[in-house]
Amino acid sequence: MLEYGPMVVIAVVVIVVAIGLLPESPEDAASKFRRQCRADGMDFAETEAAIGIRKAFVRLRRLSSDQCVASGGKMDRDQINQIAAHVAIGLAAAHGREAAKAFVGWIDDCPDEEILYDDARAARHHKTVDALREKGLYPMPKHVGTHEDFKNAFRIV
């Protein structure tokens, strides 16, 4: 039975790959996007600029989110736009002015919630909630024992 072990493992891996249960690698996603762009009639420079714009967006998201978390959720749209301007400078140097203009236009249409990652949105939410609690406009957090009290209240004795 042990001599069939490696063959069984290889067969399982082949079946999983054939079904498509393994996620695609970043290189596969990039080559798929390149093929789609070429099918749409884009040349090499336009395709690479489109990939550069997407990479710049991810870079903007990470930089903005890190800065937002570091500042305790105190991040406004002007600060996001400043970071976007710095990222756009690098994008313009690598792919041209048109790519940078397209990137800035995309960022201007994008709400803050789509730019910031979950950790930064949570930091902004906590900052807002704390400010509202100080003014008495947001309920205080429930006590830990409240859940047990409600659970016990419906238990039949």
C-alpha positions in Angstrom: 0.0 0.0 0.0 2.9 2.4 0.7 4.3 2.1 -2.8 1.0 3.6 -4.2 1.2 6.6 -1.8 3.1 9.0 -4.0 1.0 8.1 -7.0 -2.2 8.8 -5.1 -0.9 12.2 -4.0 0.0 13.1 -7.5 -3.4 11.9 -8.8 -5.2 14.0 -6.1 -3.1 17.1 -7.1 -3.8 16.6 -10.8 -7.6 16.3 -10.1 -7.6 19.4 -7.9 -5.7 21.4 -10.5 -8.1 20.1 -13.3 -11.2 21.0 -11.3 -9.7 24.5 -10.6 -9.8 24.4 -6.8 -6.3 25.8 -6.5 -6.2 29.6 -6.7 -4.4 31.2 -9.6 -1.0 32.7 -8.9 -0.5 36.5 -9.4 1.5 35.7 -12.5 -1.5 33.8 -14.0 -3.8 36.8 -13.2 -1.3 39.2 -14.8 -1.0 37.1 -18.0 -4.8 36.7 -18.1 -5.2 40.5 -17.9 -2.5 41.0 -20.6 -4.3 38.6 -22.9 -7.6 40.4 -22.3 -6.0 43.8 -23.0 -4.4 42.5 -26.2 -7.8 41.0 -27.2 -9.3 44.5 -26.7 -6.8 46.0 -29.1 -4.3 47.6 -26.7 -0.7 47.6 -27.6 2.2 46.7 -25.3 2.7 50.2 -23.8 -1.0 50.6 -23.1 -1.2 47.2 -21.5 1.8 47.8 -19.2 0.4 51.3 -18.3 -2.9 49.7 -17.3 -1.1 47.2 -15.1 1.0 50.0 -13.7 -2.2 51.9 -12.8 -3.6 48.9 -11.0 -0.3 48.4 -9.1 -0.2 52.1 -8.2 -3.8 51.8 -6.8 -2.8 48.9 -4.6 0.3 50.9 -3.5 -1.9 53.9 -2.7 -4.3 51.7 -0.7 -1.5 50.3 1.4 0.3 53.6 2.1 -3.0 55.4 2.9 -4.2 52.6 5.2 -0.8 52.4 7.0 -0.8 56.1 7.6 -4.5 56.1 8.7 -3.8 53.3 11.3 -0.6 55.0 12.5 -2.5 58.3 13.1 -5.4 56.6 14.9 -7.9 57.0 12.1 -7.3 60.7 11.5 -7.1 60.6 7.8 -9.1 62.9 5.5 -9.4 63.1 1.7 -6.7 65.7 1.3 -4.1 63.4 2.9 -5.2 60.6 0.6 -4.9 62.9 -2.4 -1.4 63.9 -1.3 -0.3 60.3 -1.2 -2.0 59.7 -4.6 -0.1 62.7 -6.1 3.2 61.2 -4.9 2.3 57.7 -6.4 1.2 59.4 -9.6 4.6 61.1 -10.0 6.2 57.6 -10.0 3.6 56.3 -12.3 4.2 59.2 -14.7 7.9 58.5 -14.7 7.4 54.9 -15.4 4.5 54.9 -17.9 3.9 58.5 -19.0 1.7 61.4 -18.2 -1.5 59.9 -19.6 -1.3 57.0 -17.2 -0.8 59.3 -14.3 -3.8 61.4 -15.4 -5.9 58.3 -15.7 -4.8 57.2 -12.2 -5.7 60.5 -10.6 -9.0 60.6 -12.4 -9.8 57.1 -11.0 -8.8 58.1 -7.5 -11.0 61.2 -7.7 -14.0 59.1 -8.5 -13.2 56.5 -5.8 -14.7 57.0 -2.3 -12.4 56.7 0.7 -14.0 53.4 1.8 -12.8 51.8 -1.4 -9.3 53.2 -1.0 -8.7 52.2 2.6 -8.2 48.6 3.7 -10.3 47.1 6.5 -7.8 47.9 9.2 -7.9 51.6 8.3 -11.6 51.7 8.0 -11.9 50.2 11.5 -9.5 52.8 12.9 -11.6 55.6 11.3 -14.8 54.0 12.7 -13.4 53.8 16.2 -12.3 57.4 16.1 -15.8 58.5 15.0 -17.5 56.3 17.6 -15.3 57.7 20.3 -16.1 61.2 19.3 -19.8 60.5 19.3 -19.6 58.8 22.7 -18.0 61.9 24.2 -21.0 63.9 23.0 -23.4 61.3 24.2 -24.7 60.5 20.7 -23.6 56.8 20.6 -24.5 54.1 23.0 -22.0 52.8 25.4 -20.7 49.3 24.8 -22.6 46.4 26.3 -21.2 44.7 29.4 -19.7 41.3 28.8 -22.1 39.7 31.2 -25.2 41.0 29.4 -25.0 38.2 26.8 -25.1 35.6 29.6 -27.9 37.4 31.3 -30.1 37.4 28.2 -29.2 33.7 27.5 -30.2 32.8 31.1 -33.4 34.9 30.9 -34.9 32.6 28.3 -33.8 29.3 29.9 -36.7 27.4 31.4 -36.0 26.5 35.0 
